[in-house]
Amino acid sequence: MVVLSVQELQISRGDLAFYGLDVFATVTAVLFALRKRRHAPIAALFAFGLVSDGAMRALARELLGQSRPFTGMVRVAWTIRESFFSAYVPAVVVVVLLVLWPRQAGRLLEVPTLAFAVVVGAHVFLYPALRGEALGAFYRKAHGTLCAVLAVSAIVFEAERRRWRRKLSATELLALWCCGAEVMNLFGPYWGGKPWEEWGLARVDYGIVFAIALITQGRSLWMLRSGRSGRTR
């Protein structure tokens, strides 16, 4: 993020627990996606989140101790790091659209794609003016816009599902939980204007999603292995 410290680059016991949960949720997602292709977007999202988080930590080491505003290759490293950070929520929107609205997804994917392009463009062309509180406010607006898309998608989907009295699949359940996590983040770390200072709240939200994913996917894999189909499609 913008404010870097030695503590940010160290891995605590809490980090180990979080990443352990993340890894297990990702592995079970991939295993489930190999059996049920429709789960592939969820598996891809978890894998992307894990890889991008590792990339951001690696890039943070290059930024630690550098004078601000960043210039040259240090600024390039900062821009790449912020782009990884900015890409996750648009990726959630893409996954939610693919899972909940597969027939309409092709027409709707322009929204998260455009949002990501605008954010990256802002990093490239508006820095160093766009940093600190200004960057935090910018992130809050961008996150709020994408959360509106997620909320509408989830609410309309749930209304249609209840109308037809159809049970949730494991994949749809996790897509809805991913929506909920981002909405909670909007009223958590993003609400104060500097999400990097309150990112522990987001870790809690994502940890809940990973725990639910691990249980749901593990149960679905067990049912498939034991020959019971259930609602694992």
C-alpha positions as CSV (number, residue, x, y, z in Angstrom):
1,M,0.0,0.0,0.0
2,V,1.0,3.6,0.4
3,V,2.4,3.6,3.9
4,L,5.1,1.0,4.3
5,S,6.8,-0.2,7.5
6,V,9.0,-3.0,8.6
7,Q,6.1,-4.5,10.5
8,E,4.1,-4.7,7.3
9,L,6.8,-6.9,5.7
10,Q,7.1,-9.3,8.6
11,I,4.9,-12.3,8.8
12,S,3.2,-12.8,12.2
13,R,1.4,-15.8,13.6
14,G,-1.8,-14.2,12.5
15,D,-0.5,-13.9,9.0
16,L,0.6,-17.6,9.0
17,A,-2.9,-18.6,10.1
18,F,-4.5,-16.4,7.5
19,Y,-2.3,-17.6,4.6
20,G,-2.7,-21.2,5.8
21,L,-6.5,-20.9,5.6
22,D,-6.1,-19.1,2.2
23,V,-3.9,-21.9,0.8
24,F,-6.3,-24.7,2.0
25,A,-9.3,-22.8,0.6
26,T,-7.5,-22.3,-2.7
27,V,-6.4,-26.0,-3.0
28,T,-9.9,-27.3,-2.2
29,A,-11.3,-24.8,-4.7
30,V,-9.0,-26.1,-7.5
31,L,-9.8,-29.7,-6.6
32,F,-13.5,-29.0,-6.7
33,A,-13.2,-27.1,-10.0
34,L,-11.5,-30.1,-11.5
35,R,-14.6,-32.1,-10.8
36,K,-17.2,-29.3,-11.3
37,R,-16.1,-26.9,-14.1
38,R,-18.6,-24.2,-13.1
39,H,-16.5,-23.7,-9.9
40,A,-13.5,-22.7,-11.9
41,P,-14.1,-18.9,-11.5
42,I,-14.0,-19.3,-7.7
43,A,-10.8,-21.3,-7.8
44,A,-9.2,-18.7,-10.1
45,L,-10.2,-15.9,-7.8
46,F,-8.7,-17.5,-4.8
47,A,-5.5,-18.4,-6.7
48,F,-5.2,-14.8,-8.0
49,G,-5.7,-13.4,-4.5
50,L,-3.0,-15.6,-3.1
51,V,-0.5,-14.9,-5.9
52,S,-1.2,-11.1,-6.0
53,D,-0.8,-10.9,-2.2
54,G,2.6,-12.5,-2.4
55,A,3.6,-10.2,-5.3
56,M,2.6,-7.1,-3.3
57,R,4.7,-8.2,-0.3
58,A,7.7,-8.8,-2.6
59,L,7.2,-5.3,-4.2
60,A,6.8,-3.7,-0.8
61,R,10.4,-4.7,0.0
62,E,11.6,-2.6,-3.0
63,L,9.6,0.4,-1.7
64,L,10.7,0.2,1.9
65,G,12.9,3.1,2.9
66,Q,12.6,4.9,-0.5
67,S,12.1,8.6,-0.6
68,R,8.7,10.0,-1.5
69,P,7.3,10.8,-3.9
70,F,8.6,7.7,-5.7
71,T,10.4,8.2,-9.0
72,G,11.9,6.1,-11.7
73,M,11.8,2.3,-11.3
74,V,10.6,2.7,-7.7
75,R,7.5,4.5,-9.0
76,V,7.0,1.6,-11.5
77,A,7.2,-0.9,-8.7
78,W,4.7,1.2,-6.7
79,T,2.3,1.4,-9.6
80,I,2.5,-2.4,-10.2
81,R,1.9,-3.0,-6.5
82,E,-1.2,-0.7,-6.4
83,S,-2.5,-2.3,-9.6
84,F,-2.4,-5.8,-8.0
85,F,-4.3,-4.3,-5.0
86,S,-6.8,-2.6,-7.3
87,A,-7.4,-5.7,-9.4
88,Y,-8.9,-7.9,-6.7
89,V,-12.4,-6.3,-6.4
90,P,-12.9,-6.0,-10.2
91,A,-11.9,-9.7,-10.3
92,V,-14.6,-10.4,-7.7
93,V,-17.2,-8.6,-9.8
94,V,-16.1,-10.7,-12.9
95,V,-16.4,-13.9,-10.9
96,V,-19.8,-13.0,-9.4
97,L,-21.1,-12.2,-12.9
98,L,-19.8,-15.4,-14.3
99,V,-21.3,-17.5,-11.5
100,L,-24.6,-15.8,-10.9
101,W,-25.4,-14.4,-14.3
102,P,-23.5,-16.6,-16.8
103,R,-25.8,-15.7,-19.7
104,Q,-25.5,-12.0,-19.2
105,A,-21.9,-11.9,-18.1
106,G,-20.5,-11.2,-21.6
107,R,-22.4,-7.9,-21.7
108,L,-21.7,-6.9,-18.1
109,L,-18.0,-7.6,-17.9
110,E,-17.2,-4.2,-19.4
111,V,-18.1,-2.6,-16.0
112,P,-15.2,-4.2,-13.9
113,T,-12.8,-4.0,-16.8
114,L,-13.4,-0.3,-17.2
115,A,-13.2,0.3,-13.5
116,F,-9.8,-1.4,-13.3
117,A,-8.5,0.5,-16.3
118,V,-9.6,3.9,-14.7
119,V,-7.9,3.0,-11.4
120,V,-4.6,2.0,-13.1
121,G,-4.7,5.0,-15.3
122,A,-5.1,7.2,-12.2
123,H,-2.0,5.6,-10.7
124,V,0.0,6.2,-13.8
125,F,-1.1,9.8,-14.7
126,L,-2.2,11.4,-11.4
127,Y,0.7,10.4,-9.1
128,P,2.1,12.0,-7.0
129,A,-1.0,14.2,-6.5
130,L,-3.0,11.0,-5.9
131,R,-1.5,9.6,-2.7
132,G,-2.2,9.7,1.0
133,E,-5.8,10.9,1.8
134,A,-6.5,11.7,-1.8
135,L,-5.7,8.1,-2.8
136,G,-7.8,6.7,0.1
137,A,-10.8,8.8,-1.0
138,F,-10.3,7.6,-4.6
139,Y,-10.2,4.0,-3.5
140,R,-13.3,4.4,-1.4
141,K,-15.3,5.8,-4.4
142,A,-14.0,3.1,-6.7
143,H,-14.8,0.3,-4.2
144,G,-18.2,1.8,-3.5
145,T,-19.1,1.8,-7.2
146,L,-18.1,-1.9,-7.6
147,C,-19.9,-2.8,-4.4
148,A,-23.0,-1.3,-5.9
149,V,-22.7,-3.6,-8.8
150,L,-22.1,-6.6,-6.5
151,A,-25.1,-5.7,-4.3
152,V,-27.5,-5.3,-7.2
153,S,-26.2,-8.6,-8.8
154,A,-26.7,-10.5,-5.5
155,I,-30.1,-9.0,-4.6
156,V,-31.6,-9.6,-8.1
157,F,-30.1,-13.2,-8.2
158,E,-31.6,-14.0,-4.8
159,A,-35.0,-12.6,-5.8
160,E,-35.0,-14.8,-8.9
161,R,-33.7,-17.8,-7.0
162,R,-36.4,-17.5,-4.3
163,R,-39.0,-16.9,-7.0
164,W,-38.2,-20.3,-8.6
165,R,-37.5,-21.9,-5.1
166,R,-34.1,-23.2,-6.3
167,K,-31.5,-24.2,-3.8
168,L,-28.1,-22.6,-3.8
169,S,-25.1,-24.5,-5.3
170,A,-21.8,-24.5,-3.5
171,T,-20.4,-22.2,-6.1
172,E,-23.2,-19.7,-5.9
173,L,-23.0,-19.7,-2.1
174,L,-19.3,-18.7,-2.2
175,A,-20.0,-16.1,-4.9
176,L,-22.5,-14.5,-2.6
177,W,-20.1,-14.6,0.4
178,C,-17.5,-12.9,-1.8
179,C,-20.0,-10.1,-2.5
180,G,-20.7,-9.8,1.2
181,A,-17.1,-9.6,2.1
182,E,-16.5,-6.6,-0.2
183,V,-19.6,-4.8,1.0
184,M,-18.3,-5.3,4.6
185,N,-14.9,-3.9,3.5
186,L,-16.6,-0.8,2.2
187,F,-17.9,-0.1,5.7
188,G,-14.7,-1.3,7.3
189,P,-11.2,-0.4,6.1
190,Y,-12.4,1.8,3.2
191,W,-14.8,3.9,5.2
192,G,-12.0,5.7,7.1
193,G,-10.4,7.0,4.0
194,K,-7.1,5.1,4.4
195,P,-7.8,1.3,3.9
196,W,-4.1,0.4,4.4
197,E,-4.4,1.6,8.0
198,E,-7.4,-0.6,8.8
199,W,-6.6,-3.6,6.6
200,G,-6.9,-6.0,9.6
201,L,-10.7,-5.6,9.3
202,A,-10.5,-6.9,5.7
203,R,-8.4,-9.8,6.8
204,V,-11.3,-10.8,9.1
205,D,-13.8,-10.6,6.3
206,Y,-11.6,-12.6,3.9
207,G,-10.8,-15.1,6.6
208,I,-14.5,-15.8,7.1
209,V,-14.9,-16.4,3.3
210,F,-11.9,-18.8,3.3
211,A,-13.3,-20.7,6.3
212,I,-16.7,-21.1,4.7
213,A,-15.1,-22.0,1.4
214,L,-12.9,-24.7,3.0
215,I,-15.9,-26.2,4.7
216,T,-18.3,-25.9,1.7
217,Q,-15.8,-27.2,-0.8
218,G,-14.5,-29.9,1.5
219,R,-18.0,-31.2,2.1
220,S,-18.8,-31.1,-1.7
221,L,-15.6,-33.0,-2.5
222,W,-16.5,-35.6,0.1
223,M,-20.0,-36.0,-1.3
224,L,-18.7,-36.4,-4.8
225,R,-16.1,-39.0,-3.6
226,S,-18.8,-40.9,-1.7
227,G,-21.1,-40.9,-4.7
228,R,-23.7,-38.5,-3.4
229,S,-24.3,-35.6,-5.8
230,G,-26.2,-33.3,-3.4
231,R,-26.2,-29.7,-4.5
232,T,-22.6,-29.6,-5.6
233,R,-23.1,-28.5,-9.2
